[in-house]
Amino acid sequence: SDHEGERVPTTATQAQTLKSEGASEKSGCKDGCSLRNSSALSAGDKKWVEPLDRMVLRTAALASPRGAMFGMTRNGGTKPHQGIDIVAEVGKTPVKAVAKGKITTVFSSSTYGNVVVLAVGLDDLPQKQKQAFEQYRTNTSQIAYFFYAHLHSINVQQNAEVSAGVQIAIAGNTGSTAVSCRTVETGSHLHFEVRDKDGIFAGMRNRLDPKYFLNIQYPRNFNP
């Protein structure tokens, strides 16, 4: 995933503003969204569930595994990568809510493809994730925003309340990965971000390193 210079709508007002500025992104989602009208979706009592059942760092179609990590990891360290890429099969891998929260945004953009944003209050996070957020946030936000991108289809709608483990989407290759990442062998993945603000911003602003929140299997001899 390469999303430097992000311009994506998170509300109807922002979407209209971007449209008036000539942006190509739009609200809604592509490739078969299935929106559930349930206001509260539950999958159990856990406080944290990994976004994918199999949490393996993407290595395919990258110069090195470092390119799948958060930070200035692209183009020899000159370009930012705002999240972590986790291996996923297009149209097959279920994507889950990591914690109890509210779906604040469902949209599609030319870069991120189909996106879901899950807002989680700090008190609804386990101690490990809560401490990581408090340590690395760039403001005083009491809400963590978990950002899922390149989705094939979406199973929740905006304002839905979900519990940890609820399936919210199916992984895909929408947006900037549409042509290049069609299979696991060519780099298909879930792009996952952690943010301390919900909105439109480029570069690394308001983003936290997801490695402090996730349990990921890394390649042998790779130091994340």
C-alpha positions, 0 to 999 in steps of 0.5 A: 500500500502506498498512500502518501498525500491522502485525500479521502472523505470521512463524512458527507460534508468532507466528501462534498468538499473534495468533490468540489476540489476535483478529487476522485474519491467518493463515499460508498464502496466498490466490488459488492458491499453488503451493508447490514442494518443491524445497529449492534453486531456481537461475536463474543466477550473478548476485548481484542481480536486480531484483524485476520485469523492468520497474521503474517507480514506481507513480503511479496512484491516488495524490495524487503519486508521493511516495506510492509512496515510503518514509517519511512520504509518505501523507496529506500527510506524516502517515502512513508508507509502509513500502516502495516500490510498483512497477507490476505487472499483477495475475496476470501480472507475475513476481516474482523473488528479488533475491539468493541467500537463504532463504525465511523466511516465506510468509503471508497477512494482511488488509493485506499480502495474500499475502507472501514474505520472503527472507532474504539474508546480507550476503556474498551481496549485491553491494557496492552493496546491502551498503553500503546495508544497512550504512549504513542498518540500525537494528541490527547485523543481518548479514541483510537481509530482502526483503519482497514483498507483495500477491502473486497466487500464490506459487511457493516454500515456507518454507525454500526456498533460492533464487538471484537471479532465481528466480521466487518469485511472481506479482504481485497485489492481495491484502490492502488492495489487493484492491478498489482496485488491480485494474489498472495504471491503478487502481494495481496494484503490488508492495509491496517492503520492506527490513528488518533484522529478521524479525518483527512491528512497526508503523510504520517500525521496522526498515525501510530505504528500498528506493530505495538497493537498487533501480534504479527508473524515476521520473517525469520531473521527480520527485526521489526 
